[in-house]
Amino acid sequence: KWSKIPAECKGWYHSQHQFRLGQIQNTAIQSDCQVLHMLCLKADGTCDTKALGECFKKVQAEAKSNAASIHVSSLLTTQVPAMSDHLDDLLRQGVNVFLYQEPSKTDVATETK
């Protein structure tokens, strides 16, 4: 069921339907689990802060309409530090946010030695 996430994301890119900065795409994994892709990185890999804000408004609306919680990897907040402020905003709006601390590549390399 998780393998369809990259396929649907690639399909979104190839179709170009609503594929622009500030948009989100929803991949349903099962009835109670969805993955939301946020399009907020420019072609050069830097974050478009305006698009990030637009994405988070949509994520907040999705979470509230479905009484859902948001689960985020620390890898994302490391790559896009501005995301942390938006996650704090979600918390202030009453959305449950769970941040998962992922091991870094350095941590994994150290553990295997």
N, C-alpha and C positions, 0 to 999 in steps of 0.2 A: 504493500500500500504506500510506503514512503517513496518508492522508486518513481512514482508518477510526478513528484514535485519538480525535479529538474526538467522532465519532459514537458510539463505544462508551462513552465517558465520559458523554455525555448519556443514553445508554440505561441506564447504571447508575443515574443519578439518577432517571430516569423510572420504572424498575422498583422502585426503593427496596429491592431485594434486597441485604442486607448493606451498605446505605448508611448507615453511622454512623461517628462518629469512631473512629479506630484501625484501620479496615479498609483493605485494599488491593484493587485490581482489576487484573487482568492482561490486557493486550491483546497478542496474538501478532502480530508484524509478519511474521515468517518463522520457519522452524524454529529459527534460532539467534539471534533478536532479539525481545525482549519489552519492552513499556513497562509499568511498574508505577505506577499512580496511588495516591497515599496520601491518605487523607481525614483531615486533621489541622488544618484551619483552621476556626475557629468562624464563625458567621454574620456576625460583625462584621469578619472578615478577620484576626483575630489567631490566632496559633498556640496550639493546645491542646497543651502540652508532654507531658502524659500520653499523648494520642493519638499524638503524633509518636513517642514511645518504643515504643508498641505497633506502630505501622507499621514502624519500623525492625527490630523483632524478626522480623516477618514477611518483610521484605525480606532480612534476613540468612539466614533459613531457605531462602527461594527461591534465593538466590545460592549457598548451600552445596550444596543438593540438586541444582542444575543445573551446578555448577562454573562459575558465571557471574561476570562482572565487572559493576560498577555504574558507570554513566556519568551524571554530574550537571552541569547547567549552573550557572555562577556566578550567574545570575539567581535561581535558587532559594535558594542560600545567602545571597544578599543579602536576599531577601524574608523568609527564615526563618533567622536567624543560628544558632539552636539546632541546626540541621541539621548544622553543622560538627562538633560534638562526636559526633554519632551516626555520621558518616562516619569519624571517627577511630576509633571503636569497631569499625566494620567492618574497617578496616585491621588493627587489633590482633587481630581474629579470623581474619585470613588471607584476607579478601575483597579482591580488587583493585578499587580505586576510582580512577576517572578524572574529574577536575574540568576542565570546559571553561570557559575564560575568554571570555565573550561581550562584544562591544563594547556600551557603554552608548549610550543615545540621544544623549547629548552627543557621544560619540566619533564616531558616525555622522554627526551634523550637521556637525561640524568637518571631517570628511573630504570632505564633499560641497561645501564652500564653495570 
